[in-house]
Amino acid sequence: MINTHSLVRGGALFCTLLLSGQVLAAVSPEEAAKLQGPLTPIGAERAGSADGRIPAWDGGLQPARPELTANGTPADPFRGEQPLFTIDARNYTEHQEHLSPGQIALLKRYPNSFHLPVYPSHRSAAVPDALRESAARNATSARLMNDGNGVEGFSGMVAFPIPQNGLEVLWNHLTRNRNASFSLTSDSAAPQKDGAYTIMTTQQYFTRRDAVKGMAPEQARNILYYYSHLLTAPSRMVGEVVLVHETLDQVAEPRLSWVYSAGQRRVRRAPSIAYDTAGPTTAGLRTADSRDMFNGAPDRYDWKLVGKKTLYVPYNSYRLASPDQHYDDLLQPGHVNPNATRYELHRVWEVVATLKPGMRHIYSKRHYFIDEDTWAILEADHYDNRGELWRIGEAHSYYHYSGQSAVNAMEITYDLNNGRYLASGLTSEQRHPFDFSYQASTSDYSPGALRSKGLR
């Protein structure tokens, strides 16, 4: 474990803190000043590790003329590197202090084919000015409210750059930098045990509340962001549209969601798109609140901040997003082709969510590892109601220059019990997956817009 004593408030070790219903104060201006000193502008440690394996943060990747591939994806800036070593079922015990329980379980589940190629570490995430300003402002103004199920005094991105408990770390994932507004065309697949799969294509739209044109402040009082998606393949699912108004406090005001069904040709409210329901494109392998590793209301769990540790996590996954990669090569029986993946040693925040007494969910415990440089969850372990490790989530991300944010080349959910997995967010075979010039007005995220999208 890393000594986190320098990152605490009032001298108390935050690795033992739990939120117990009270509203916690924001940090003092003196504490917030660390964001201009030993901490990066969004709260990571600027310094490298003592052994030199994790470098110091130097501002991230900011090429004057970024090299892009044919579909607009950044070319791999580290493509000349070779793995330092490979972790597999035979040698994982030599490295297990830097492995998550889920990674160890996958190595054991697929001893002859699954491995982790480990590369040199690069802290590639840059901090644009808008992100820097948001984090500095939120550090002294944002506070948890309603037993930690909402945030007040927050705007922009990264609510708690100097967190003191597990819920604040989770809220940093929920409020992390994802670009103010963009559209994305991506694919997903859930291969059968023999490797056979069907591609499902989704056109997605995401806009933060402050980036919606013509939005009056009172309209977005409790809104975090707006999201919609349209299924365009396979043919049997074409025309289904989902719209979500993601709220800041989902207990006081649950997320608003609607669905348009091409078959029924009507728009209906969909309050069940939350918690442990499974969507039509997930093959039953991923819960609604596991999309983007975690989303939605945190109210069913107690969130404990364990502290920080160094972990081999998927990172700088440019190769997975490259148009040179074909789905037939990537999607193998049991797991994604490990030769196309890249793992690096990074510092992560470790948070454990335990189901509250009397609450219902198919996962009794959830174990998250959150990147210090982006606040994105990169590894997630999900346990069933017997306390057995059941599903493992991985987010293979990279820094996208055009979007000035970290994006996923692939998000994977592995099911240890049935030997299947869901790979979503695939873009390597898309002609132009990301459009960061997308701008939305209030009408674009209105229920009335769903029908017109579904009839296209």
Residue pairs with C-beta under 8 A, 6 or more apart in sequence:
1 15
1 307
1 308
1 309
2 307
2 308
2 309
2 310
2 347
4 13
4 14
4 15
4 307
4 308
5 11
5 13
6 38
7 14
7 39
7 45
7 162
8 14
8 164
9 27
9 31
9 162
9 164
13 307
14 163
14 164
14 165
14 305
14 307
15 305
15 306
15 307
15 308
17 164
17 165
17 166
17 305
18 165
18 166
18 302
18 303
18 304
18 305
19 144
19 147
19 148
19 165
19 166
19 167
19 303
21 147
21 148
23 143
23 144
23 145
24 143
24 144
24 164
24 165
24 168
25 143
26 138
26 139
26 140
26 141
26 142
26 143
26 153
27 139
27 140
27 162
28 140
29 140
31 139
31 162
32 136
32 139
32 140
32 161
32 162
34 162
35 41
35 42
35 43
35 135
35 136
35 139
35 161
35 162
37 46
38 45
38 46
38 47
39 45
39 46
39 161
39 162
40 46
40 57
40 127
40 373
41 127
41 131
41 132
41 135
41 136
41 161
42 127
42 131
42 132
42 135
42 158
42 161
42 177
42 373
42 375
43 135
43 158
43 160
43 161
43 162
43 163
43 172
43 372
43 375
44 57
44 347
44 372
44 373
45 57
45 347
45 372
46 56
46 57
47 56
48 54
48 55
48 56
49 310
49 345
49 347
53 121
53 310
53 345
54 121
54 123
54 310
54 345
54 346
54 347
55 121
55 122
55 123
56 123
57 123
57 373
58 123
59 126
59 127
60 123
60 124
60 125
60 126
60 127
60 373
60 399
61 77
61 124
61 125
61 126
61 399
61 401
62 126
62 401
63 77
63 401
66 74
66 75
66 401
66 402
67 74
67 75
67 77
68 74
68 75
68 402
69 75
69 322
69 323
69 324
70 323
71 323
71 427
71 430
71 431
71 432
71 433
72 402
72 432
72 433
72 434
73 318
73 321
73 322
73 323
73 400
73 427
73 428
73 433
73 434
74 318
74 398
74 399
74 400
74 401
74 402
75 318
75 322
76 316
76 318
76 319
76 322
77 124
77 316
77 318
78 119
78 120
78 122
78 316
78 318
79 318
79 319
81 119
81 120
82 119
83 117
83 118
83 119
84 118
84 119
84 120
85 118
86 115
86 116
86 117
86 118
87 95
87 99
87 107
87 115
87 116
87 118
87 312
87 343
88 107
88 111
88 114
88 115
88 116
89 107
89 108
89 110
89 111
89 112
89 114
89 115
90 111
92 99
92 104
92 107
95 312
96 104
98 309
98 310
98 311
98 312
98 345
99 107
99 116
99 311
99 312
100 311
100 367
100 369
100 379
100 381
100 392
101 367
101 381
101 389
102 367
102 379
102 380
102 381
102 389
102 392
102 393
102 394
102 414
103 116
103 312
103 379
103 392
105 389
105 392
105 416
106 114
106 335
106 392
106 414
106 416
107 114
107 115
107 116
109 334
109 416
109 419
110 334
110 335
113 332
113 334
113 335
113 338
114 334
114 335
114 338
115 338
116 312
116 338
116 341
116 343
117 338
117 339
117 341
117 342
117 343
118 312
118 343
118 344
118 345
119 316
119 342
119 343
119 344
120 344
121 315
121 344
121 345
121 346
122 315
122 316
122 344
123 346
123 373
124 316
124 398
124 399
125 373
125 374
125 399
125 406
126 399
126 404
128 177
128 404
130 156
130 157
130 180
131 156
131 157
131 158
131 177
131 404
133 156
134 155
134 156
134 157
134 158
135 156
135 157
135 158
135 161
136 161
137 155
137 156
138 153
138 154
138 155
138 156
138 158
138 159
138 160
138 161
139 160
139 161
139 162
141 153
141 154
142 151
142 152
142 153
142 154
142 159
142 160
143 151
143 152
143 153
144 150
144 151
144 167
144 168
144 171
145 151
145 152
145 249
146 249
146 251
146 252
147 251
147 299
148 165
148 167
148 298
148 303
149 249
149 250
149 251
149 252
149 297
149 298
149 299
150 222
150 248
150 249
150 250
150 251
150 252
151 159
151 171
151 175
151 248
151 249
154 175
154 248
155 210
156 208
156 210
157 175
157 176
157 177
157 208
158 172
158 175
158 176
158 177
158 375
159 168
159 171
159 172
159 174
159 175
160 168
160 169
160 171
160 172
161 172
163 169
163 172
163 305
163 349
164 305
165 303
165 305
166 303
166 304
166 305
166 351
166 352
166 353
167 298
167 303
169 303
169 305
169 349
169 351
169 370
169 375
170 294
170 298
170 303
170 351
170 353
170 368
172 370
172 375
173 293
173 294
173 368
173 370
173 375
173 376
173 377
174 224
174 294
174 295
175 224
175 375
176 374
176 375
176 376
177 374
177 375
177 404
177 405
177 406
178 206
178 208
178 405
178 407
179 206
179 403
179 404
179 405
179 436
180 207
180 208
180 210
180 211
181 206
181 207
181 208
181 211
181 212
181 436
181 438
181 439
181 440
182 205
182 206
182 403
182 434
182 435
182 436
182 438
183 203
183 204
183 205
183 206
183 434
183 435
183 438
184 203
184 204
184 205
184 206
184 427
184 433
184 434
184 435
185 201
185 202
185 203
185 204
185 232
185 427
185 430
185 432
185 433
186 201
186 202
186 204
186 424
186 425
186 426
186 427
186 430
186 433
187 199
187 200
187 201
187 202
187 327
187 424
187 426
187 427
187 429
187 430
188 199
188 200
188 202
188 281
188 422
188 423
188 424
188 425
188 426
189 197
189 198
189 199
189 200
189 327
189 331
189 422
189 423
189 426
190 197
190 282
190 283
190 285
190 420
190 421
190 422
190 423
191 197
191 331
191 332
191 333
191 420
191 421
191 423
192 333
192 420
193 333
193 334
193 418
193 419
193 420
194 333
195 331
195 332
195 333
197 327
197 331
198 234
199 233
199 234
199 327
200 231
200 233
200 234
200 237
200 281
201 231
201 232
201 233
202 229
202 230
202 231
202 232
202 281
203 229
203 230
203 232
204 227
204 228
204 229
205 226
205 227
205 228
205 229
205 438
205 440
205 444
205 445
206 225
206 226
206 227
207 225
207 226
207 227
207 438
207 440
207 444
207 445
208 224
208 225
209 215
209 220
209 223
209 224
209 225
209 226
210 220
211 439
211 440
212 220
212 226
212 440
212 441
212 442
212 445
213 439
213 440
213 441
213 442
214 441
214 442
215 442
219 442
222 247
222 248
222 249
222 252
222 253
223 245
223 246
223 247
223 248
224 246
224 247
224 248
225 246
226 243
226 244
226 245
226 246
226 440
226 445
227 243
227 244
227 246
228 241
228 242
228 243
228 244
228 444
228 445
228 449
228 450
228 453
229 241
229 242
230 239
230 240
230 241
230 453
230 454
230 456
231 237
231 238
231 239
231 240
231 241
231 281
232 238
237 280
237 281
238 262
239 260
239 261
239 262
239 263
239 454
239 455
240 259
240 260
240 261
240 262
240 280
240 454
241 259
241 260
241 450
241 453
241 454
242 257
242 258
242 259
242 260
242 270
242 273
243 257
243 258
243 259
243 260
243 445
243 447
243 449
243 450
244 255
244 256
244 257
244 273
245 255
245 256
245 257
245 445
246 255
246 295
246 296
247 253
247 254
247 255
247 256
250 274
250 296
250 297
250 299
251 297
251 299
254 271
254 274
254 297
255 273
255 274
255 296
255 297
256 269
257 269
257 270
257 271
257 273
257 274
258 267
258 268
258 269
258 270
258 447
258 450
259 267
259 268
259 270
259 273
259 450
260 266
260 267
260 268
260 450
260 451
260 453
260 454
261 268
261 454
262 454
262 455
265 451
267 447
267 448
267 450
267 451
273 279
273 288
274 288
274 289
274 296
274 297
275 287
275 288
275 289
275 296
275 297
275 300
275 361
276 287
276 288
276 289
276 360
276 361
276 362
276 363
277 287
277 288
278 284
278 285
278 286
278 287
278 288
279 286
279 288
279 291
281 424
282 413
282 422
282 424
283 420
283 422
285 391
285 413
285 415
285 420
285 421
285 422
286 391
286 413
286 422
286 424
287 362
287 363
288 295
288 296
289 295
289 296
289 297
290 380
290 382
290 391
290 393
290 413
291 424
292 411
293 368
293 376
293 377
293 378
293 380
293 393
293 395
293 411
294 366
294 368
294 377
294 380
298 353
300 355
300 356
300 359
300 360
300 361
301 353
301 354
301 355
301 356
301 359
301 361
301 366
302 353
302 354
302 356
303 351
303 352
303 353
304 351
304 352
304 353
304 354
305 349
305 350
305 351
306 350
306 351
306 352
307 349
307 350
308 347
308 348
308 349
308 350
308 372
309 347
309 348
309 350
309 369
310 345
310 346
310 347
310 348
311 345
311 346
311 348
311 369
311 379
312 343
312 344
312 345
313 343
313 344
313 346
313 348
313 369
313 371
313 378
313 379
314 341
314 342
314 343
314 378
314 379
314 394
314 395
314 396
314 397
315 342
315 343
315 344
315 346
315 371
315 378
315 397
315 398
316 342
316 344
316 398
316 399
317 341
317 342
317 396
317 397
317 398
317 408
317 409
317 410
318 342
318 398
318 409
319 325
319 340
319 341
319 342
320 330
320 340
320 341
320 342
320 396
320 398
320 409
320 410
320 428
321 398
321 409
321 410
321 427
321 428
322 428
323 428
323 429
324 428
325 340
325 428
326 428
326 429
327 426
327 428
327 429
329 337
329 340
330 336
330 337
330 340
330 410
330 423
330 426
330 428
331 337
331 423
334 419
334 421
335 414
335 421
336 410
336 412
336 421
336 423
341 396
342 396
346 371
346 372
346 373
347 372
348 369
348 370
348 371
348 372
348 378
348 379
349 369
349 370
349 372
350 367
350 368
350 369
350 370
351 367
351 368
351 369
351 370
352 365
352 366
352 367
352 368
353 365
353 366
353 367
353 368
354 364
354 365
355 361
355 363
355 364
355 365
362 384
362 385
363 382
363 383
363 384
363 390
363 391
364 383
364 384
364 385
364 386
364 387
365 382
365 383
365 387
366 380
366 381
366 382
366 383
367 380
367 381
367 382
367 383
368 377
368 379
368 380
369 377
369 378
369 379
369 380
370 376
370 377
370 378
371 377
371 378
371 397
371 406
374 397
374 406
376 395
376 397
376 406
377 393
377 395
378 394
378 395
378 397
379 392
379 393
379 394
379 395
380 392
380 393
380 394
381 389
381 391
381 392
381 393
382 389
382 390
382 391
382 392
382 393
383 389
383 390
384 390
389 416
390 415
390 416
390 417
391 413
391 414
391 415
391 416
392 413
392 414
392 416
393 411
393 412
393 413
393 414
394 411
394 412
394 414
395 408
395 411
396 408
396 409
396 410
396 411
396 412
397 406
397 407
397 408
397 409
398 406
398 407
398 409
399 405
399 406
399 407
400 406
400 407
400 434
402 434
402 436
403 434
403 436
407 434
408 425
409 425
409 426
409 427
409 428
410 423
410 424
410 425
410 426
411 423
411 424
411 425
412 421
412 422
412 423
412 424
413 421
413 422
413 424
414 421
415 421
427 433
427 434
443 449
